[in-house]
Amino acid sequence: MDSDQPAATIEGRVEQLLHLLDVRETGELAFRGSRQPGGIGRVFGGQVIAQGLIAAQRDVAPDRPLHSLHCYFMRAGTEELEIDYVVRRDFDGGSFSTRRIIAMQEERPILTMTASFHRREDGFTHQEAMPDVPGPNDLPTEAERIARETDPETARFANRFQKMRPIEVRPVENRSFLNPTPTDGVQHTWLRLGAPIGDDQGLHRAILAYASDMMLLGTCVLPHGVNWRTPGMMTASLDHAVWIHDDLRVDDWLLYAMDSPWAGGGRGFNRGRFYTQDGRLVASVAQEGLIRYRPPVG
């Protein structure tokens, strides 16, 4: 796709996302990721993670799917430039492979990531139970939520996000964009990619990593009655980790259960769990972010 604007339909936006993640090889273990169509300002962190992961997967045996990644955000990337990725082949053992990835713009690193890949094997199993929340079919669609919204500005914001995302979201909790109030640091959202993408687990896991950076940072400010639109509020992801526990499909509904057990010193810590509709825990996430608040003077 050559358009520099988001596609009109969610199916078109999924196609754009697949194009975005299809990084181009520019040299030995060197790749380049495209810009997000219609993107302005800072690059979405999930995009950098997913593009870097796709680059790393190009150098790992297909029988070793991703099981974890750990990354640090160092600088805000800009949507004005493409992103270069350098992959380092750190380890290939009998069961595990490890790759280091550096994402750069203008020859300066914006993210470093380590990704580990594990040959499938049998073992003990247990998991934390899925939260008892309404299913996606019991919640209004995004279009229905927007149609019910009585505040025009809130509806405008929600409509804008809906038209940009390739992923459909159905929040369990109904919270205000414009007038946040203190509440528990817990939120649940059902999400799924807006069109089928086949059976490639590497792609499904990369898109889950992309989606894992959506909404998570906002969890740690819920108890304080602020959000990213609050004047004087500065937020940014600092580090991010994802563990993949089992095969998954991002084009089927997944419940993203998020909570924040701590905030302090200008930072907030967040956790997330991804469940399938039948209750399988397929991934876990942890993230710390900057939540710096400087009330405007006067």
C-alpha positions as CSV (number, residue, x, y, z in Angstrom):
1,M,0.0,0.0,0.0
2,D,1.4,3.4,-1.0
3,S,-1.1,5.6,0.7
4,D,0.2,7.8,3.5
5,Q,-3.3,7.9,5.1
6,P,-5.1,5.3,7.2
7,A,-7.4,3.1,5.2
8,A,-11.1,3.8,5.3
9,T,-12.1,0.3,6.5
10,I,-10.8,-1.8,9.3
11,E,-9.9,-4.6,6.8
12,G,-7.8,-2.0,4.9
13,R,-6.1,-0.9,8.1
14,V,-5.2,-4.6,8.8
15,E,-3.7,-4.8,5.4
16,Q,-1.7,-1.6,6.2
17,L,-0.5,-3.1,9.5
18,L,0.7,-6.2,7.7
19,H,2.6,-4.0,5.3
20,L,4.0,-2.0,8.1
21,L,5.4,-5.1,9.9
22,D,6.9,-6.6,6.7
23,V,10.3,-5.1,7.3
24,R,12.7,-4.9,4.4
25,E,16.2,-6.5,4.5
26,T,18.9,-3.8,3.9
27,G,22.0,-5.9,4.7
28,E,23.2,-8.9,6.7
29,L,21.0,-9.0,9.8
30,A,19.9,-5.4,9.0
31,F,16.3,-4.3,8.3
32,R,14.2,-1.2,7.7
33,G,10.6,-0.7,8.9
34,S,8.1,1.6,7.1
35,R,6.3,4.6,8.6
36,Q,2.8,4.2,9.9
37,P,0.3,5.6,7.3
38,G,-1.2,8.8,8.7
39,G,1.1,8.7,11.7
40,I,2.1,12.1,13.4
41,G,4.3,12.9,16.3
42,R,5.8,10.0,18.3
43,V,6.0,6.5,16.9
44,F,3.7,4.1,18.7
45,G,5.9,1.9,20.9
46,G,4.1,-1.3,20.0
47,Q,5.0,-0.7,16.3
48,V,8.7,-0.6,17.1
49,I,8.5,-3.7,19.2
50,A,6.6,-5.6,16.6
51,Q,8.8,-4.5,13.7
52,G,11.9,-5.5,15.7
53,L,10.4,-8.8,16.5
54,I,9.6,-9.6,12.9
55,A,13.2,-8.7,12.0
56,A,14.6,-11.1,14.7
57,Q,12.2,-13.9,13.6
58,R,13.8,-13.8,10.1
59,D,17.0,-15.2,11.6
60,V,15.4,-17.9,13.9
61,A,14.4,-21.5,12.9
62,P,10.6,-21.6,12.4
63,D,10.3,-24.5,14.9
64,R,11.3,-22.1,17.7
65,P,8.4,-19.6,18.3
66,L,8.9,-16.5,20.5
67,H,8.4,-17.1,24.2
68,S,9.6,-13.8,25.6
69,L,10.9,-10.3,24.8
70,H,12.3,-7.6,27.0
71,C,12.9,-4.0,25.8
72,Y,13.8,-0.5,26.8
73,F,12.6,2.6,25.2
74,M,15.4,5.2,25.2
75,R,14.2,8.0,22.9
76,A,10.9,8.9,21.4
77,G,10.9,7.8,17.7
78,T,9.4,10.2,15.1
79,E,6.8,9.3,12.6
80,E,8.7,11.5,10.0
81,L,11.3,8.7,9.5
82,E,11.5,5.0,8.8
83,I,13.2,2.9,11.5
84,D,16.4,0.8,11.0
85,Y,16.8,-2.5,12.9
86,V,20.0,-4.3,13.6
87,V,19.8,-7.9,14.8
88,R,22.6,-9.6,16.8
89,R,22.7,-13.4,16.8
90,D,23.6,-14.0,20.5
91,F,22.8,-17.6,21.1
92,D,21.5,-20.8,19.5
93,G,21.3,-23.8,21.9
94,G,19.6,-27.1,21.9
95,S,16.3,-25.6,23.0
96,F,16.6,-21.8,23.0
97,S,17.7,-19.1,20.6
98,T,18.3,-15.5,21.7
99,R,18.5,-12.4,19.5
100,R,19.3,-8.8,20.4
101,I,17.6,-6.0,18.4
102,I,18.5,-2.3,18.2
103,A,16.0,0.1,16.6
104,M,17.5,3.3,15.3
105,Q,16.6,6.6,13.7
106,E,19.2,9.0,12.4
107,E,21.8,6.5,13.7
108,R,20.6,6.9,17.3
109,P,19.0,4.0,19.2
110,I,15.4,4.5,20.2
111,L,14.8,1.0,21.5
112,T,16.9,-2.1,22.5
113,M,15.2,-5.5,22.8
114,T,16.2,-9.0,23.6
115,A,13.9,-11.8,22.3
116,S,14.1,-15.5,23.2
117,F,12.7,-18.3,21.1
118,H,12.0,-21.8,22.5
119,R,11.7,-25.2,20.7
120,R,8.3,-26.7,21.6
121,E,8.3,-29.3,24.4
122,D,6.0,-30.9,26.9
123,G,5.9,-30.0,30.6
124,F,3.9,-29.3,33.8
125,T,0.9,-26.9,33.3
126,H,-1.1,-24.6,35.5
127,Q,-2.5,-21.0,35.1
128,E,-4.3,-18.2,36.9
129,A,-8.0,-18.2,36.2
130,M,-9.6,-15.8,33.8
131,P,-11.4,-12.8,35.4
132,D,-15.2,-13.1,35.5
133,V,-16.2,-10.3,33.1
134,P,-18.8,-10.0,30.4
135,G,-17.8,-11.5,27.0
136,P,-17.3,-9.4,23.9
137,N,-20.7,-10.2,22.5
138,D,-22.3,-8.8,25.6
139,L,-20.6,-5.4,25.2
140,P,-21.4,-2.6,22.7
141,T,-19.3,-2.3,19.6
142,E,-17.2,0.8,19.2
143,A,-19.7,2.2,16.7
144,E,-22.5,1.6,19.2
145,R,-20.5,3.2,22.1
146,I,-19.8,6.3,19.9
147,A,-23.5,6.5,18.9
148,R,-24.6,6.5,22.5
149,E,-22.1,9.1,23.6
150,T,-23.8,12.4,24.6
151,D,-20.7,14.5,24.8
152,P,-19.7,15.6,21.2
153,E,-15.9,16.0,22.0
154,T,-15.7,12.6,23.6
155,A,-17.5,11.1,20.6
156,R,-15.1,12.9,18.2
157,F,-12.0,11.5,20.1
158,A,-13.5,8.0,20.1
159,N,-14.4,8.2,16.5
160,R,-10.9,9.3,15.6
161,F,-9.3,6.4,17.3
162,Q,-11.7,3.9,15.8
163,K,-10.9,5.2,12.3
164,M,-7.1,4.8,12.9
165,R,-6.9,1.4,14.6
166,P,-6.6,-2.0,12.8
167,I,-7.7,-3.6,16.1
168,E,-11.3,-3.6,17.4
169,V,-11.6,-2.9,21.1
170,R,-14.5,-3.4,23.5
171,P,-13.7,-2.1,27.0
172,V,-15.6,-3.8,29.9
173,E,-15.4,-0.6,32.0
174,N,-17.0,2.6,30.7
175,R,-14.8,5.5,31.6
176,S,-14.7,9.1,30.4
177,F,-12.0,10.4,28.1
178,L,-12.6,14.0,29.1
179,N,-13.5,13.8,32.8
180,P,-11.5,11.0,34.4
181,T,-12.2,10.3,38.1
182,P,-10.2,8.3,40.6
183,T,-10.9,4.5,40.4
184,D,-9.2,1.2,41.0
185,G,-6.1,0.6,38.9
186,V,-7.7,-2.2,37.0
187,Q,-9.2,-2.4,33.5
188,H,-10.3,-5.1,31.1
189,T,-10.7,-4.8,27.3
190,W,-11.6,-7.4,24.7
191,L,-9.7,-6.9,21.5
192,R,-9.2,-8.6,18.1
193,L,-7.6,-7.8,14.8
194,G,-10.2,-6.6,12.3
195,A,-9.6,-9.2,9.6
196,P,-8.2,-12.8,9.4
197,I,-4.5,-13.2,8.8
198,G,-3.9,-16.9,8.4
199,D,-2.0,-19.3,10.7
200,D,1.5,-17.9,10.9
201,Q,2.2,-17.9,14.7
202,G,5.2,-15.6,14.3
203,L,2.9,-13.0,12.8
204,H,0.2,-13.5,15.5
205,R,2.7,-13.2,18.2
206,A,4.2,-10.0,16.7
207,I,0.8,-8.4,16.5
208,L,0.0,-9.4,20.1
209,A,3.3,-7.6,21.1
210,Y,2.0,-4.6,19.1
211,A,-1.3,-4.7,20.9
212,S,0.2,-5.2,24.3
213,D,1.4,-1.6,24.3
214,M,-2.2,-0.3,23.8
215,M,-4.0,1.0,27.0
216,L,-1.5,-0.6,29.4
217,L,0.3,2.6,30.6
218,G,-3.0,4.3,31.3
219,T,-3.8,1.7,34.0
220,C,-1.4,3.2,36.6
221,V,-3.0,6.6,36.5
222,L,-6.5,5.4,37.0
223,P,-6.3,5.8,40.8
224,H,-5.3,9.4,40.4
225,G,-8.1,10.7,38.2
226,V,-5.9,11.9,35.3
227,N,-5.1,10.6,31.8
228,W,-2.8,11.6,28.9
229,R,-5.1,14.5,28.0
230,T,-4.8,16.1,31.5
231,P,-2.8,19.5,31.3
232,G,0.7,19.1,32.7
233,M,0.7,15.3,32.3
234,M,3.6,13.6,30.6
235,T,3.5,9.8,29.9
236,A,5.9,7.5,28.1
237,S,6.7,3.8,28.2
238,L,10.1,3.1,29.7
239,D,10.4,-0.7,29.5
240,H,8.2,-3.5,28.3
241,A,8.2,-7.2,28.6
242,V,6.0,-9.9,27.0
243,W,5.9,-13.6,27.8
244,I,4.0,-15.9,25.3
245,H,2.7,-19.0,27.0
246,D,0.8,-20.8,24.3
247,D,-0.3,-20.5,20.6
248,L,-2.9,-17.7,20.1
249,R,-4.8,-15.9,17.4
250,V,-5.1,-12.2,17.4
251,D,-7.9,-12.3,14.8
252,D,-10.1,-14.0,17.5
253,W,-11.2,-12.2,20.6
254,L,-8.7,-11.9,23.4
255,L,-9.3,-10.4,26.9
256,Y,-6.6,-8.0,28.0
257,A,-6.8,-7.9,31.8
258,M,-4.6,-5.1,33.2
259,D,-3.8,-3.9,36.7
260,S,-1.3,-1.5,38.4
261,P,0.0,-2.6,41.8
262,W,2.3,0.4,42.3
263,A,3.2,4.0,41.3
264,G,5.7,6.5,42.7
265,G,8.6,8.7,41.9
266,G,7.2,9.7,38.6
267,R,6.8,6.1,37.4
268,G,4.0,3.6,37.3
269,F,4.1,-0.2,37.0
270,N,1.6,-2.1,35.0
271,R,0.8,-5.8,34.4
272,G,-1.3,-7.5,31.8
273,R,-2.7,-10.9,30.9
274,F,-4.2,-12.1,27.6
275,Y,-6.9,-14.8,27.7
276,T,-8.8,-16.5,24.9
277,Q,-12.6,-16.7,25.1
278,D,-12.4,-20.2,26.5
279,G,-10.2,-19.1,29.4
280,R,-6.7,-20.0,28.3
281,L,-3.9,-17.7,29.6
282,V,-1.8,-17.2,26.4
283,A,0.4,-14.3,27.3
284,S,1.5,-12.0,30.2
285,V,2.9,-8.5,30.0
286,A,4.7,-6.1,32.4
287,Q,5.6,-2.5,31.8
288,E,6.9,0.5,33.7
289,G,6.2,4.0,32.4
290,L,6.9,7.6,33.1
291,I,3.8,9.4,34.6
292,R,5.2,12.8,35.4
293,Y,2.7,15.4,36.4
294,R,3.5,19.1,36.5
295,P,0.3,21.2,37.1
296,P,0.2,24.3,34.9
297,V,1.1,27.5,36.7
298,G,-1.7,30.1,36.8
